[in-house]
Amino acid sequence: MKRVILKVPDKKLSFFLELIQHLGIEVAEETDIAEEHKAIVRDRIETAKDEDFVPWDEARKEPTFKGIP
């Protein structure tokens, strides 16, 4: 897959977007996430325990970190 990055001056943005629409070009934002990172998240989800969770109302009052007084 090829990736094209364009820098468009602010003054020309509306013209550029109109041109893209006229040409029928589709713009898609894709985020590539490495399989290793996906595996880490899946593992964390699978091993999560209910007792490790804190309700949002409590969590937003004061941030704390496990193992740090």
Biopython code that builds the backbone (N, CA, C, O; Angstrom):
import numpy as np
from Bio.PDB.StructureBuilder import StructureBuilder

atoms = [
    (1, "MET", "N", (0.842, -1.169, 0.000)),
    (1, "MET", "CA", (0.000, 0.000, 0.000)),
    (1, "MET", "C", (0.890, 1.236, 0.000)),
    (1, "MET", "O", (1.912, 1.276, 0.684)),
    (2, "LYS", "N", (0.503, 2.219, -0.754)),
    (2, "LYS", "CA", (1.219, 3.490, -0.818)),
    (2, "LYS", "C", (0.515, 4.507, 0.056)),
    (2, "LYS", "O", (-0.709, 4.502, 0.184)),
    (3, "ARG", "N", (1.302, 5.373, 0.650)),
    (3, "ARG", "CA", (0.747, 6.429, 1.486)),
    (3, "ARG", "C", (1.167, 7.766, 0.884)),
    (3, "ARG", "O", (2.335, 7.973, 0.555)),
    (4, "VAL", "N", (0.210, 8.658, 0.747)),
    (4, "VAL", "CA", (0.473, 9.976, 0.195)),
    (4, "VAL", "C", (0.088, 11.007, 1.244)),
    (4, "VAL", "O", (-1.027, 10.990, 1.764)),
    (5, "ILE", "N", (1.015, 11.899, 1.548)),
    (5, "ILE", "CA", (0.750, 12.965, 2.512)),
    (5, "ILE", "C", (0.873, 14.295, 1.771)),
    (5, "ILE", "O", (1.882, 14.568, 1.120)),
    (6, "LEU", "N", (-0.155, 15.101, 1.881)),
    (6, "LEU", "CA", (-0.171, 16.395, 1.211)),
    (6, "LEU", "C", (-0.248, 17.508, 2.239)),
    (6, "LEU", "O", (-0.980, 17.414, 3.224)),
    (7, "LYS", "N", (0.507, 18.551, 1.999)),
    (7, "LYS", "CA", (0.400, 19.750, 2.823)),
    (7, "LYS", "C", (-0.307, 20.800, 1.973)),
    (7, "LYS", "O", (0.185, 21.200, 0.918)),
    (8, "VAL", "N", (-1.460, 21.234, 2.448)),
    (8, "VAL", "CA", (-2.277, 22.189, 1.706)),
    (8, "VAL", "C", (-2.351, 23.480, 2.513)),
    (8, "VAL", "O", (-2.728, 23.457, 3.685)),
    (9, "PRO", "N", (-1.995, 24.603, 1.896)),
    (9, "PRO", "CA", (-2.098, 25.880, 2.609)),
    (9, "PRO", "C", (-3.545, 26.150, 3.026)),
    (9, "PRO", "O", (-4.482, 25.792, 2.313)),
    (10, "ASP", "N", (-3.713, 26.779, 4.175)),
    (10, "ASP", "CA", (-5.054, 27.071, 4.695)),
    (10, "ASP", "C", (-5.924, 27.793, 3.664)),
    (10, "ASP", "O", (-7.115, 27.505, 3.541)),
    (11, "LYS", "N", (-5.332, 28.722, 2.934)),
    (11, "LYS", "CA", (-6.091, 29.511, 1.960)),
    (11, "LYS", "C", (-6.610, 28.653, 0.807)),
    (11, "LYS", "O", (-7.597, 29.011, 0.163)),
    (12, "LYS", "N", (-5.961, 27.540, 0.548)),
    (12, "LYS", "CA", (-6.327, 26.681, -0.587)),
    (12, "LYS", "C", (-7.110, 25.440, -0.171)),
    (12, "LYS", "O", (-7.476, 24.633, -1.026)),
    (13, "LEU", "N", (-7.374, 25.271, 1.117)),
    (13, "LEU", "CA", (-8.014, 24.046, 1.593)),
    (13, "LEU", "C", (-9.399, 23.837, 0.987)),
    (13, "LEU", "O", (-9.710, 22.733, 0.539)),
    (14, "SER", "N", (-10.230, 24.867, 0.964)),
    (14, "SER", "CA", (-11.580, 24.689, 0.417)),
    (14, "SER", "C", (-11.517, 24.309, -1.059)),
    (14, "SER", "O", (-12.284, 23.457, -1.507)),
    (15, "PHE", "N", (-10.619, 24.924, -1.817)),
    (15, "PHE", "CA", (-10.452, 24.566, -3.226)),
    (15, "PHE", "C", (-9.989, 23.122, -3.361)),
    (15, "PHE", "O", (-10.494, 22.378, -4.201)),
    (16, "PHE", "N", (-9.037, 22.734, -2.541)),
    (16, "PHE", "CA", (-8.502, 21.372, -2.589)),
    (16, "PHE", "C", (-9.589, 20.344, -2.282)),
    (16, "PHE", "O", (-9.707, 19.338, -2.982)),
    (17, "LEU", "N", (-10.379, 20.590, -1.241)),
    (17, "LEU", "CA", (-11.451, 19.661, -0.879)),
    (17, "LEU", "C", (-12.510, 19.582, -1.978)),
    (17, "LEU", "O", (-13.046, 18.508, -2.253)),
    (18, "GLU", "N", (-12.808, 20.714, -2.599)),
    (18, "GLU", "CA", (-13.763, 20.721, -3.707)),
    (18, "GLU", "C", (-13.214, 19.916, -4.886)),
    (18, "GLU", "O", (-13.953, 19.174, -5.533)),
    (19, "LEU", "N", (-11.939, 20.063, -5.158)),
    (19, "LEU", "CA", (-11.299, 19.311, -6.237)),
    (19, "LEU", "C", (-11.352, 17.811, -5.970)),
    (19, "LEU", "O", (-11.668, 17.027, -6.865)),
    (20, "ILE", "N", (-11.049, 17.419, -4.759)),
    (20, "ILE", "CA", (-11.093, 16.002, -4.394)),
    (20, "ILE", "C", (-12.506, 15.461, -4.558)),
    (20, "ILE", "O", (-12.698, 14.365, -5.085)),
    (21, "GLN", "N", (-13.489, 16.223, -4.109)),
    (21, "GLN", "CA", (-14.882, 15.790, -4.227)),
    (21, "GLN", "C", (-15.270, 15.656, -5.705)),
    (21, "GLN", "O", (-15.944, 14.700, -6.088)),
    (22, "HIS", "N", (-14.848, 16.604, -6.516)),
    (22, "HIS", "CA", (-15.163, 16.581, -7.946)),
    (22, "HIS", "C", (-14.524, 15.376, -8.638)),
    (22, "HIS", "O", (-15.132, 14.771, -9.522)),
    (23, "LEU", "N", (-13.314, 15.032, -8.241)),
    (23, "LEU", "CA", (-12.606, 13.903, -8.851)),
    (23, "LEU", "C", (-13.085, 12.559, -8.319)),
    (23, "LEU", "O", (-12.788, 11.516, -8.901)),
    (24, "GLY", "N", (-13.823, 12.581, -7.218)),
    (24, "GLY", "CA", (-14.338, 11.337, -6.654)),
    (24, "GLY", "C", (-13.305, 10.568, -5.849)),
    (24, "GLY", "O", (-13.419, 9.353, -5.684)),
    (25, "ILE", "N", (-12.311, 11.263, -5.353)),
    (25, "ILE", "CA", (-11.277, 10.618, -4.539)),
    (25, "ILE", "C", (-11.820, 10.397, -3.138)),
    (25, "ILE", "O", (-12.439, 11.287, -2.556)),
    (26, "GLU", "N", (-11.588, 9.218, -2.605)),
    (26, "GLU", "CA", (-12.025, 8.907, -1.250)),
    (26, "GLU", "C", (-10.861, 9.092, -0.290)),
    (26, "GLU", "O", (-9.729, 8.698, -0.572)),
    (27, "VAL", "N", (-11.160, 9.693, 0.838)),
    (27, "VAL", "CA", (-10.158, 9.889, 1.875)),
    (27, "VAL", "C", (-10.511, 8.965, 3.024)),
    (27, "VAL", "O", (-11.623, 9.012, 3.552)),
    (28, "ALA", "N", (-9.568, 8.132, 3.407)),
    (28, "ALA", "CA", (-9.799, 7.195, 4.506)),
    (28, "ALA", "C", (-8.680, 7.345, 5.519)),
    (28, "ALA", "O", (-7.499, 7.361, 5.173)),
    (29, "GLU", "N", (-9.076, 7.453, 6.771)),
    (29, "GLU", "CA", (-8.083, 7.513, 7.837)),
    (29, "GLU", "C", (-7.968, 6.134, 8.450)),
    (29, "GLU", "O", (-8.925, 5.612, 9.020)),
    (30, "GLU", "N", (-6.803, 5.556, 8.330)),
    (30, "GLU", "CA", (-6.565, 4.239, 8.890)),
    (30, "GLU", "C", (-5.417, 4.332, 9.880)),
    (30, "GLU", "O", (-4.412, 5.001, 9.640)),
    (31, "THR", "N", (-5.590, 3.661, 10.969)),
    (31, "THR", "CA", (-4.531, 3.607, 11.959)),
    (31, "THR", "C", (-3.999, 2.187, 11.989)),
    (31, "THR", "O", (-4.725, 1.240, 12.292)),
    (32, "ASP", "N", (-2.731, 2.055, 11.672)),
    (32, "ASP", "CA", (-2.115, 0.738, 11.717)),
    (32, "ASP", "C", (-1.618, 0.477, 13.134)),
    (32, "ASP", "O", (-0.828, 1.246, 13.681)),
    (33, "ILE", "N", (-2.090, -0.610, 13.712)),
    (33, "ILE", "CA", (-1.663, -0.999, 15.049)),
    (33, "ILE", "C", (-0.905, -2.307, 14.915)),
    (33, "ILE", "O", (-1.411, -3.274, 14.346)),
    (34, "ALA", "N", (0.297, -2.328, 15.437)),
    (34, "ALA", "CA", (1.138, -3.520, 15.338)),
    (34, "ALA", "C", (0.466, -4.709, 16.022)),
    (34, "ALA", "O", (-0.187, -4.552, 17.053)),
    (35, "GLU", "N", (0.629, -5.884, 15.448)),
    (35, "GLU", "CA", (0.035, -7.093, 16.017)),
    (35, "GLU", "C", (0.524, -7.337, 17.443)),
    (35, "GLU", "O", (-0.227, -7.851, 18.274)),
    (36, "GLU", "N", (1.776, -6.974, 17.736)),
    (36, "GLU", "CA", (2.304, -7.153, 19.096)),
    (36, "GLU", "C", (1.502, -6.335, 20.094)),
    (36, "GLU", "O", (1.207, -6.802, 21.194)),
    (37, "HIS", "N", (1.149, -5.117, 19.712)),
    (37, "HIS", "CA", (0.371, -4.253, 20.605)),
    (37, "HIS", "C", (-1.043, -4.786, 20.783)),
    (37, "HIS", "O", (-1.599, -4.742, 21.881)),
    (38, "LYS", "N", (-1.617, -5.287, 19.704)),
    (38, "LYS", "CA", (-2.949, -5.885, 19.801)),
    (38, "LYS", "C", (-2.928, -7.082, 20.744)),
    (38, "LYS", "O", (-3.851, -7.273, 21.535)),
    (39, "ALA", "N", (-1.867, -7.889, 20.654)),
    (39, "ALA", "CA", (-1.751, -9.071, 21.513)),
    (39, "ALA", "C", (-1.637, -8.666, 22.979)),
    (39, "ALA", "O", (-2.214, -9.319, 23.848)),
    (40, "ILE", "N", (-0.900, -7.597, 23.258)),
    (40, "ILE", "CA", (-0.749, -7.117, 24.637)),
    (40, "ILE", "C", (-2.103, -6.689, 25.191)),
    (40, "ILE", "O", (-2.448, -7.036, 26.321)),
    (41, "VAL", "N", (-2.869, -5.940, 24.406)),
    (41, "VAL", "CA", (-4.185, -5.479, 24.862)),
    (41, "VAL", "C", (-5.123, -6.659, 25.077)),
    (41, "VAL", "O", (-5.843, -6.708, 26.073)),
    (42, "ARG", "N", (-5.117, -7.610, 24.145)),
    (42, "ARG", "CA", (-5.975, -8.797, 24.304)),
    (42, "ARG", "C", (-5.621, -9.554, 25.575)),
    (42, "ARG", "O", (-6.508, -10.012, 26.296)),
    (43, "ASP", "N", (-4.325, -9.688, 25.852)),
    (43, "ASP", "CA", (-3.883, -10.384, 27.060)),
    (43, "ASP", "C", (-4.348, -9.647, 28.311)),
    (43, "ASP", "O", (-4.804, -10.274, 29.267)),
    (44, "ARG", "N", (-4.236, -8.332, 28.309)),
    (44, "ARG", "CA", (-4.680, -7.545, 29.462)),
    (44, "ARG", "C", (-6.179, -7.673, 29.678)),
    (44, "ARG", "O", (-6.640, -7.749, 30.817)),
    (45, "ILE", "N", (-6.938, -7.698, 28.598)),
    (45, "ILE", "CA", (-8.391, -7.860, 28.716)),
    (45, "ILE", "C", (-8.726, -9.221, 29.302)),
    (45, "ILE", "O", (-9.589, -9.332, 30.173)),
    (46, "GLU", "N", (-8.042, -10.263, 28.823)),
    (46, "GLU", "CA", (-8.320, -11.623, 29.290)),
    (46, "GLU", "C", (-7.937, -11.831, 30.750)),
    (46, "GLU", "O", (-8.599, -12.587, 31.460)),
    (47, "THR", "N", (-6.875, -11.169, 31.206)),
    (47, "THR", "CA", (-6.395, -11.389, 32.572)),
    (47, "THR", "C", (-6.917, -10.361, 33.565)),
    (47, "THR", "O", (-6.567, -10.415, 34.744)),
    (48, "ALA", "N", (-7.743, -9.430, 33.115)),
    (48, "ALA", "CA", (-8.278, -8.397, 34.007)),
    (48, "ALA", "C", (-9.208, -9.021, 35.040)),
    (48, "ALA", "O", (-9.973, -9.938, 34.745)),
    (49, "LYS", "N", (-9.119, -8.498, 36.260)),
    (49, "LYS", "CA", (-9.963, -8.974, 37.361)),
    (49, "LYS", "C", (-10.866, -7.829, 37.812)),
    (49, "LYS", "O", (-10.461, -6.667, 37.814)),
    (50, "ASP", "N", (-12.087, -8.173, 38.190)),
    (50, "ASP", "CA", (-13.038, -7.148, 38.628)),
    (50, "ASP", "C", (-12.512, -6.341, 39.811)),
    (50, "ASP", "O", (-12.774, -5.142, 39.904)),
    (51, "GLU", "N", (-11.774, -6.983, 40.717)),
    (51, "GLU", "CA", (-11.289, -6.270, 41.908)),
    (51, "GLU", "C", (-10.208, -5.237, 41.571)),
    (51, "GLU", "O", (-9.893, -4.384, 42.401)),
    (52, "ASP", "N", (-9.643, -5.303, 40.375)),
    (52, "ASP", "CA", (-8.638, -4.322, 39.967)),
    (52, "ASP", "C", (-9.263, -3.043, 39.412)),
    (52, "ASP", "O", (-8.573, -2.038, 39.240)),
    (53, "PHE", "N", (-10.559, -3.077, 39.133)),
    (53, "PHE", "CA", (-11.229, -1.916, 38.565)),
    (53, "PHE", "C", (-11.708, -0.972, 39.658)),
    (53, "PHE", "O", (-12.069, -1.400, 40.755)),
    (54, "VAL", "N", (-11.704, 0.317, 39.343)),
    (54, "VAL", "CA", (-12.178, 1.352, 40.257)),
    (54, "VAL", "C", (-13.301, 2.090, 39.535)),
    (54, "VAL", "O", (-13.144, 2.451, 38.369)),
    (55, "PRO", "N", (-14.427, 2.321, 40.203)),
    (55, "PRO", "CA", (-15.504, 3.072, 39.553)),
    (55, "PRO", "C", (-15.018, 4.464, 39.134)),
    (55, "PRO", "O", (-14.197, 5.071, 39.821)),
    (56, "TRP", "N", (-15.522, 4.959, 38.018)),
    (56, "TRP", "CA", (-15.069, 6.234, 37.482)),
    (56, "TRP", "C", (-15.234, 7.370, 38.488)),
    (56, "TRP", "O", (-14.361, 8.233, 38.576)),
    (57, "ASP", "N", (-16.320, 7.394, 39.243)),
    (57, "ASP", "CA", (-16.529, 8.463, 40.223)),
    (57, "ASP", "C", (-15.394, 8.528, 41.231)),
    (57, "ASP", "O", (-14.996, 9.616, 41.646)),
    (58, "GLU", "N", (-14.868, 7.376, 41.628)),
    (58, "GLU", "CA", (-13.734, 7.343, 42.555)),
    (58, "GLU", "C", (-12.431, 7.686, 41.839)),
    (58, "GLU", "O", (-11.612, 8.446, 42.356)),
    (59, "ALA", "N", (-12.251, 7.136, 40.675)),
    (59, "ALA", "CA", (-10.988, 7.298, 39.948)),
    (59, "ALA", "C", (-10.712, 8.750, 39.588)),
    (59, "ALA", "O", (-9.564, 9.191, 39.635)),
    (60, "ARG", "N", (-11.736, 9.488, 39.233)),
    (60, "ARG", "CA", (-11.497, 10.862, 38.805)),
    (60, "ARG", "C", (-11.209, 11.806, 39.962)),
    (60, "ARG", "O", (-10.693, 12.901, 39.743)),
    (61, "LYS", "N", (-11.533, 11.406, 41.196)),
    (61, "LYS", "CA", (-11.286, 12.274, 42.351)),
    (61, "LYS", "C", (-9.800, 12.454, 42.612)),
    (61, "LYS", "O", (-9.326, 13.572, 42.813)),
    (62, "GLU", "N", (-9.086, 11.371, 42.609)),
    (62, "GLU", "CA", (-7.665, 11.458, 42.929)),
    (62, "GLU", "C", (-6.908, 10.348, 42.210)),
    (62, "GLU", "O", (-7.114, 9.168, 42.495)),
    (63, "PRO", "N", (-6.034, 10.721, 41.281)),
    (63, "PRO", "CA", (-5.266, 9.677, 40.595)),
    (63, "PRO", "C", (-4.274, 9.006, 41.547)),
    (63, "PRO", "O", (-3.546, 9.676, 42.279)),
    (64, "THR", "N", (-4.259, 7.711, 41.523)),
    (64, "THR", "CA", (-3.296, 6.949, 42.314)),
    (64, "THR", "C", (-2.672, 5.900, 41.410)),
    (64, "THR", "O", (-3.252, 5.514, 40.395)),
    (65, "PHE", "N", (-1.502, 5.451, 41.782)),
    (65, "PHE", "CA", (-0.797, 4.462, 40.999)),
    (65, "PHE", "C", (-0.478, 3.270, 41.874)),
    (65, "PHE", "O", (-0.030, 3.430, 43.009)),
    (66, "LYS", "N", (-0.705, 2.080, 41.357)),
    (66, "LYS", "CA", (-0.442, 0.864, 42.115)),
    (66, "LYS", "C", (1.022, 0.811, 42.528)),
    (66, "LYS", "O", (1.914, 1.054, 41.716)),
    (67, "GLY", "N", (1.260, 0.492, 43.784)),
    (67, "GLY", "CA", (2.623, 0.323, 44.266)),
    (67, "GLY", "C", (3.341, 1.611, 44.608)),
    (67, "GLY", "O", (4.476, 1.576, 45.083)),
    (68, "ILE", "N", (2.703, 2.751, 44.375)),
    (68, "ILE", "CA", (3.321, 4.041, 44.700)),
    (68, "ILE", "C", (2.469, 4.698, 45.779)),
    (68, "ILE", "O", (1.281, 4.944, 45.571)),
    (69, "PRO", "N", (3.072, 4.980, 46.931)),
    (69, "PRO", "CA", (2.289, 5.587, 48.028)),
    (69, "PRO", "C", (1.794, 6.979, 47.701)),
    (69, "PRO", "O", (1.127, 7.607, 48.524)),
]
sb = StructureBuilder()
sb.init_structure("model")
sb.init_model(0)
sb.init_chain("A")
sb.init_seg("    ")
for serial, (resi, resn, name, xyz) in enumerate(atoms, 1):
    if name == "N":
        sb.init_residue(resn, " ", resi, " ")
    sb.init_atom(name, np.array(xyz, "f"), 0.0, 1.0, " ", f" {name:<3s}", serial, name[0])
structure = sb.get_structure()
